[in-house]
């Protein structure tokens, strides 16, 4: 165990976590025993192999200051380690070790995570909540959660049973088919890992079902914080997560307005995007893949006048270090979802996402909060008018929002998303795959994430005219029972 490397990793965190604590010269034998219990149990809940109590580090600045703490002292004629070990139940095998870092003496107490049953001290079980250690007897729900984790493991989207068991997966099959990947209807649930050990649908199944029951919002504010005027909130959730991801990325394209840069112009006018498209895409995909969906909350995307903030729930996963995070050594939070994104070529799993983002904007755009990770992508403005809201006609005129049809590729369709006209790739494929069975216009609109039948007809009409889609009641085009079916 390289404790020098571990301590340097711990001090790189912006704040102390539940599974490690910094002290300078503090010494209280009974209190140290309580820390053994609380750090051990907290490490188990966080999925960490060990908890750490470190002497010689300032808990505010995280600077190494050195310590005079001596763990070899006696407590009433009994060695400290023996005094502690005698009262820790079950036997925890904790140990002390001192190291020299930057010429200063540092002492580390290494505490293995609880296993099978919670770790106690002197007949009591403790836990870390924020910067405090508390008696678990006063927090029965947290104690119950600890017992569950020790028995079953950390909650994941695969071992957490969905609250909804009447799930359907029509959109999932449409999405896979549009990507050229065939799903076997008989065993796709098993192959994709959509069932718990008891055979019930899990949270992953809920996320990729036709209705995920989880909202995903894209909010736009006029100013630089949420105290300013909010212009709009776009809703992209409550559908198959794969379609939600597409919609979020597409709306990002709407906001990323090319700005005419006339400075130093000689012949050609230079166009400068509001933000780096690839960095935005990588940040969004990472937020979806690594979000802690077991909390019941989705990533949150917020647009301010000077930046886009992409917030994903949860902390860095167990085994992930800050150094490894920036180096692209990814540790998936949701392994099965990550596998799915890889299969569908949404992500590459090469670890290039974070390095690509930091190459463009630097490491400072990341903020590690207590229960979330935030990426703040700054805007590059040709005109420094911070009072102009992004996503409105004050900065985006209709000509810029609406793509030129002549500039579209054969694989792209024009759609209206919440009154914004944007390109949507492969929407023709989505419709044709979806209409293998007869579908009415409302079903098609819902599948595309459109709120109006009028918008859906814009997609259906060209396919009918091309002979790729047929009406089930051709002699009555406006029949309320009209459905559409793909012509094979």
C-alpha positions in Angstrom: 0.0 0.0 0.0 1.6 3.2 -1.2 0.4 5.6 1.5 2.3 8.6 0.1 0.4 8.3 -3.1 -2.9 7.7 -1.3 -2.5 10.8 0.9 -1.7 12.9 -2.1 -4.8 11.6 -3.8 -6.9 12.3 -0.7 -5.7 15.9 -0.4 -6.6 16.5 -4.1 -10.3 16.2 -3.3 -12.0 19.6 -2.8 -13.5 18.5 0.5 -13.3 15.6 2.9 -15.4 12.6 2.0 -17.4 10.3 4.4 -14.6 7.7 4.2 -11.6 9.9 5.1 -10.8 12.6 7.6 -7.9 15.0 8.2 -6.4 16.0 11.5 -3.3 17.8 12.6 -2.3 16.8 16.2 -5.7 15.8 17.6 -5.6 12.9 20.1 -8.6 11.4 22.0 -8.4 7.6 22.3 -12.2 7.0 22.6 -12.8 9.3 19.7 -10.3 7.5 17.5 -12.2 4.3 18.3 -15.4 5.9 17.1 -13.6 6.9 13.9 -12.6 3.3 13.3 -16.3 2.3 13.4 -17.6 5.3 11.4 -14.9 5.3 8.6 -15.3 1.5 8.2 -19.0 1.7 7.8 -18.9 4.8 5.6 -16.3 3.1 3.3 -18.7 0.1 2.9 -21.5 2.5 1.9 -19.3 4.3 -0.6 -17.9 1.2 -2.1 -14.4 2.0 -1.0 -12.0 -0.8 0.2 -10.6 1.3 3.0 -11.3 4.4 5.1 -8.5 6.7 6.3 -7.8 9.0 9.3 -4.8 11.1 8.4 -2.8 13.2 10.9 -0.6 16.0 9.6 -3.0 17.6 7.0 -5.0 20.8 7.6 -8.7 19.9 7.1 -9.5 23.3 5.5 -6.7 23.9 3.1 -5.7 20.2 2.7 -2.1 21.3 3.0 0.5 18.9 4.5 1.6 20.6 7.8 3.1 17.6 9.6 2.1 16.1 13.0 3.4 15.3 16.5 0.7 12.7 17.0 2.2 9.5 18.5 0.1 6.3 18.0 2.6 4.3 20.2 1.4 5.9 23.4 -0.3 4.0 26.3 -3.9 4.5 27.4 -4.0 3.6 31.1 -0.9 1.3 30.8 -2.3 -0.3 27.7 -0.9 0.4 24.2 -3.3 2.5 22.1 -3.6 0.0 19.3 -4.5 -2.8 21.8 -7.0 -0.5 23.6 -8.7 0.2 20.3 -8.6 -3.4 18.9 -10.1 -4.8 22.1 -13.2 -2.7 21.7 -13.7 -2.9 17.9 -16.2 -5.6 16.9 -15.9 -7.5 14.7 -12.1 -7.6 14.4 -11.3 -5.0 11.8 -7.5 -5.3 11.3 -7.0 -1.6 11.2 -3.4 -0.3 11.5 -1.3 2.9 11.9 1.6 3.8 9.7 3.7 7.0 9.4 5.3 8.4 6.2 7.3 11.4 5.2 5.7 13.7 2.6 7.4 16.9 1.4 9.7 16.5 4.4 6.9 16.4 6.9 5.8 13.6 9.2 2.3 12.2 8.4 0.5 9.4 10.3 -2.3 7.4 8.6 -4.8 5.0 10.2 -6.0 2.6 7.6 -9.4 1.1 8.3 -10.8 -1.7 6.2 -14.4 -1.3 5.0 -17.1 -3.2 7.0 -17.9 -6.7 5.7 -21.0 -8.8 6.3 -22.0 -6.8 9.5 -21.3 -3.1 10.5 -18.2 -2.3 12.4 -18.8 -1.2 16.0 -16.8 0.3 18.9 -17.5 -0.3 22.5 -20.9 -1.8 21.7 -22.0 1.1 19.4 -22.1 1.5 15.6 -21.1 4.8 14.1 -21.3 6.4 10.6 -19.9 9.5 9.0 -22.5 12.0 7.8 -20.8 14.9 6.2 -18.1 16.0 8.6 -19.7 14.4 11.7 -19.6 10.9 13.1 -23.0 9.8 14.4 -24.4 6.9 16.4 -26.4 4.7 14.0 -29.0 3.9 16.6 -30.3 7.4 16.0 -30.5 6.9 12.2 -32.4 3.6 11.7 -32.9 4.2 7.9 -29.2 4.6 7.3 -28.5 1.6 9.5 -31.0 -0.4 7.4 -29.3 0.8 4.2 -25.9 -0.2 5.5 -27.1 -3.8 6.3 -28.6 -3.9 2.8 -25.4 -2.9 1.2 -23.4 -5.4 3.2 -25.8 -8.2 2.3 -26.6 -7.4 -1.4 -23.9 -4.8 -2.5 -24.1 -1.2 -3.5 -27.3 -0.3 -5.3 -26.9 -0.4 -9.1 -29.3 0.0 -12.0 -29.1 -3.8 -12.4 -29.8 -5.0 -8.9 -32.4 -2.3 -8.1 -35.9 -3.4 -8.9 -38.0 -1.0 -11.0 -41.0 0.6 -9.3 -42.8 -0.1 -12.6 -43.2 -3.6 -13.9 -45.6 -3.0 -16.9 -42.8 -1.9 -19.1 -42.8 -1.9 -22.9 -39.8 -1.6 -25.3 -41.1 -0.7 -28.8 -38.8 2.4 -28.9 -35.8 0.4 -27.9 -36.3 -2.0 -30.9 -36.8 1.0 -33.2 -33.6 2.6 -31.9 -31.5 -0.5 -32.3 -32.9 -1.2 -35.8 -32.1 2.3 -36.9 -28.5 1.7 -35.8 -28.4 -1.5 -37.8 -28.3 -3.7 -34.7 -30.9 -6.5 -34.4 -32.4 -7.4 -31.0 -33.7 -10.8 -30.4 -37.2 -10.5 -28.9 -37.0 -13.7 -27.0 -33.8 -13.1 -25.1 -33.1 -9.4 -25.3 -34.0 -8.9 -21.6 -31.4 -11.4 -20.5 -28.8 -10.2 -23.0 -29.1 -6.5 -22.0 -29.3 -7.3 -18.3 -32.8 -5.9 -17.7 -33.9 -8.4 -15.0 -33.0 -8.7 -11.3 -32.0 -12.1 -9.8 -35.7 -12.5 -8.9 -36.7 -12.0 -12.5 -38.3 -8.6 -12.0 -37.5 -5.6 -14.3 -34.6 -3.6 -12.9 -33.9 0.2 -13.1 -31.9 -0.3 -16.4 -35.1 -1.8 -18.0 -37.1 1.2 -16.8 -34.6 3.7 -18.2 -34.6 2.2 -21.7 -38.3 1.4 -21.8 -40.9 3.4 -23.7 -41.5 5.5 -20.5 -38.6 5.9 -18.2 -40.7 7.8 -15.7 -37.7 10.1 -15.1 -37.8 13.7 -16.4 -34.7 15.2 -18.1 -34.7 19.0 -18.2 -32.8 21.6 -20.2 -33.3 25.0 -18.5 -32.3 28.4 -19.9 -31.6 31.5 -17.8 -31.0 35.0 -18.8 -28.2 35.8 -16.4 -25.2 34.0 -14.9 -27.1 32.3 -12.1 -30.5 30.8 -11.2 -31.6 33.9 -9.5 -32.0 35.5 -13.0 -35.0 35.3 -15.2 -35.7 31.8 -16.6 -36.6 31.8 -20.2 -37.6 28.2 -20.7 -37.4 24.7 -19.5 -37.3 22.0 -22.2 -38.5 18.5 -21.3 -36.6 15.6 -22.9 -37.3 12.7 -20.4 -40.1 10.2 -19.7 -39.2 8.2 -22.8 -36.5 5.7 -23.8 -33.2 7.1 -22.5 -31.6 6.6 -25.8 -34.1 8.9 -27.5 -33.7 11.4 -24.6 -30.0 11.5 -25.2 -30.5 12.2 -28.9 -32.9 15.0 -28.1 -30.5 16.7 -25.7 -27.7 16.5 -28.2 -29.9 17.9 -30.9 -31.1 20.8 -28.8 -27.4 21.5 -28.0 -26.9 21.9 -31.8 -29.8 24.5 -31.8 -28.1 26.5 -29.1 -24.6 26.3 -30.7 -25.1 29.3 -33.0 -22.4 30.1 -35.5 -21.3 33.7 -34.9 -20.0 35.9 -37.7 -16.5 37.1 -36.8 -15.8 40.2 -38.9 -12.6 41.1 -37.0 -9.7 41.2 -39.3 -11.8 40.1 -42.2 -10.1 40.3 -45.6 -12.0 37.9 -47.9 -14.0 35.1 -46.1 -16.1 35.7 -43.1 -15.1 33.5 -40.2 -17.8 31.7 -38.2 -17.2 31.0 -34.5 -19.4 28.5 -32.6 -20.7 29.4 -29.2 -19.0 26.4 -27.7 -17.0 23.3 -28.8 -19.5 20.8 -30.2 -17.4 17.7 -29.5 -16.6 18.7 -25.9 -20.4 19.3 -25.3 -21.2 15.9 -26.8 -18.6 14.1 -24.7 -19.8 15.9 -21.5 -23.4 15.0 -22.1 -22.7 11.3 -22.9 -20.5 11.0 -19.8 -23.3 12.6 -17.7 -25.8 10.0 -19.0 -23.4 7.0 -18.6 -22.0 7.9 -15.2 -25.1 9.4 -13.6 -26.2 7.7 -10.4 -29.7 6.8 -11.7 -30.5 4.9 -8.5 -31.2 8.3 -6.8 -34.2 8.6 -9.2 -32.7 11.8 -10.6 -31.4 12.5 -14.1 -28.5 14.7 -15.2 -29.4 18.4 -15.3 -28.4 20.7 -18.1 -28.6 24.5 -17.4 -27.8 27.3 -19.8 -26.7 30.6 -18.5 -25.6 33.7 -20.5 -22.0 32.8 -20.3 -21.9 28.9 -20.0 -23.6 25.6 -20.1 -23.6 23.5 -16.9 -24.0 19.8 -17.2 -24.6 18.2 -13.8 -24.5 14.4 -13.2 -25.6 12.9 -9.9 -23.3 11.0 -7.7 -19.6 11.0 -7.0 -16.6 9.4 -8.7 -17.0 5.6 -8.6 -15.1 3.4 -6.1 -11.6 2.8 -7.5 -11.6 6.0 -9.5 -8.9 8.6 -8.6 -8.9 12.3 -9.5 -5.6 11.7 -11.4 -7.1 8.8 -13.3 -10.3 10.7 -14.0 -8.4 13.5 -15.8 -6.2 10.9 -17.6 -9.2 9.2 -19.1 -8.9 6.0 -17.0 -12.7 5.6 -16.9 -14.4 3.5 -14.3 -18.1 3.0 -15.4 -20.7 3.7 -12.8 -23.3 1.9 -14.9 -21.5 -1.0 -16.6 -24.5 -2.4 -18.5 -25.5 1.0 -19.8 -21.9 1.7 -20.8 -21.9 -1.6 -22.7 -25.1 -0.6 -24.5 -23.7 2.8 -25.5 -20.6 1.0 -26.9 -22.7 -1.5 -28.8 -24.7 1.3 -30.4 -21.5 3.3 -31.2 -22.8 6.2 -29.0 -19.5 6.0 -27.1 -16.1 4.4 -27.8 -15.0 3.6 -24.3 -11.5 4.8 -25.2 -11.2 7.1 -22.2 -10.8 10.1 -24.5 -13.9 12.0 -23.3 -12.5 13.9 -20.3 -9.0 14.5 -21.9 -10.8 15.9 -25.0 -12.8 18.3 -22.8 -9.9 19.4 -20.7 -7.7 19.9 -23.8 -10.2 22.5 -25.0 -11.2 24.1 -21.8 -8.8 23.0 -19.0 -9.4 21.0 -15.8 -10.9 24.0 -14.1 -14.3 23.5 -15.8 -14.9 20.5 -13.6 -16.3 20.9 -10.1 -16.6 17.9 -7.7 -19.5 18.6 -5.3 -20.6 16.4 -2.4 -23.1 14.4 -4.4 -22.6 15.5 -8.0 -20.0 16.4 -10.7 -20.5 19.5 -12.7 -19.0 20.5 -16.1 -19.2 24.2 -16.9 -18.6 24.8 -20.6 -17.9 28.5 -21.2 -19.3 30.4 -24.2 -17.0 32.0 -26.8 -18.8 35.2 -27.8 -17.7 37.4 -30.6 -19.8 40.2 -29.1 -19.5 40.5 -25.3 -23.2 41.1 -24.7 -23.7 39.0 -21.6 -27.3 40.3 -21.1 -28.5 38.6 -24.2 -30.0 35.2 -23.4 -28.9 32.1 -25.4 -31.6 30.3 -27.3 -33.9 33.3 -28.0 -34.4 35.5 -31.0 -32.3 38.2 -29.3 -29.2 36.1 -30.2 -30.6 33.5 -32.6 -32.5 34.8 -35.5 -34.8 32.4 -37.5 -32.3 32.1 -40.3 -29.6 30.8 -38.0 -31.9 28.4 -36.0 -33.4 26.9 -39.1 -31.0 24.7 -41.1 -30.9 25.1 -44.8 -32.7 22.2 -46.5 -30.3 22.3 -49.4 -27.4 21.7 -46.9 -29.0 18.6 -45.4 -27.7 15.1 -46.1 -30.0 12.2 -47.3 -29.9 10.7 -43.8 -31.2 13.9 -42.1 -34.8 15.0 -41.6 -36.1 18.5 -40.6 -38.1 18.3 -37.4 -39.7 20.9 -35.0 -38.6 20.4 -31.4 -40.5 22.6 -29.0 -41.0 25.2 -31.8 -37.3 25.1 -32.8 -36.5 23.8 -36.2 -33.5 21.5 -36.2 -32.1 18.6 -38.0 -32.7 15.1 -36.7 -30.6 12.3 -38.1 -32.1 9.0 -39.0 -35.7 10.0 -38.2 -36.9 8.3 -41.4 -35.3 5.1 -40.3 -37.0 5.4 -36.9 -40.4 5.7 -38.4 -39.9 2.9 -40.9 -38.7 0.5 -38.2 -41.5 1.6 -35.8 -44.2 1.1 -38.4 -43.4 -2.5 -39.1 -46.6 -2.9 -37.2 -49.4 -0.4 -38.1 -49.1 2.8 -36.1 -51.4 5.8 -35.8 -50.1 9.3 -36.0 -50.2 9.9 -32.3 -48.0 6.9 -31.7 -45.5 8.0 -34.3 -45.4 11.6 -32.8 -44.8 10.2 -29.3 -42.0 7.9 -30.6 -40.3 10.9 -32.2 -40.8 13.0 -29.1 -43.1 15.5 -30.9 -46.1 17.1 -29.2 -48.3 17.8 -32.2 -49.7 15.6 -35.0 -48.9 18.4 -37.4 -45.2 18.0 -36.7 -45.4 14.2 -37.2 -47.2 14.6 -40.6 -44.1 16.5 -41.9 -42.2 13.2 -41.5 -44.9 10.9 -42.6 -46.0 12.6 -45.8 -42.6 12.3 -47.7 -42.4 8.6 -46.8 -45.9 8.0 -48.1 -45.1 9.9 -51.3 -41.9 7.9 -51.8 -43.9 4.7 -51.5 -42.0 3.6 -48.3 -44.9 4.0 -46.0 -48.6 3.1 -46.7 -51.9 4.1 -45.2 -54.1 1.2 -43.9 -57.2 3.2 -45.1 -55.9 4.8 -48.3 -59.4 5.8 -49.6 -60.0 7.9 -46.4 -56.7 9.7 -45.7 -58.2 11.7 -42.8 -59.9 8.9 -41.1 -59.5 8.9 -37.3 -58.7 5.2 -37.5 -55.9 5.8 -40.0 -52.6 4.0 -39.4 -49.4 3.7 -41.3 -47.3 0.6 -42.1 -43.9 0.2 -43.7 -43.8 -1.2 -47.2 -41.1 -3.9 -47.3 
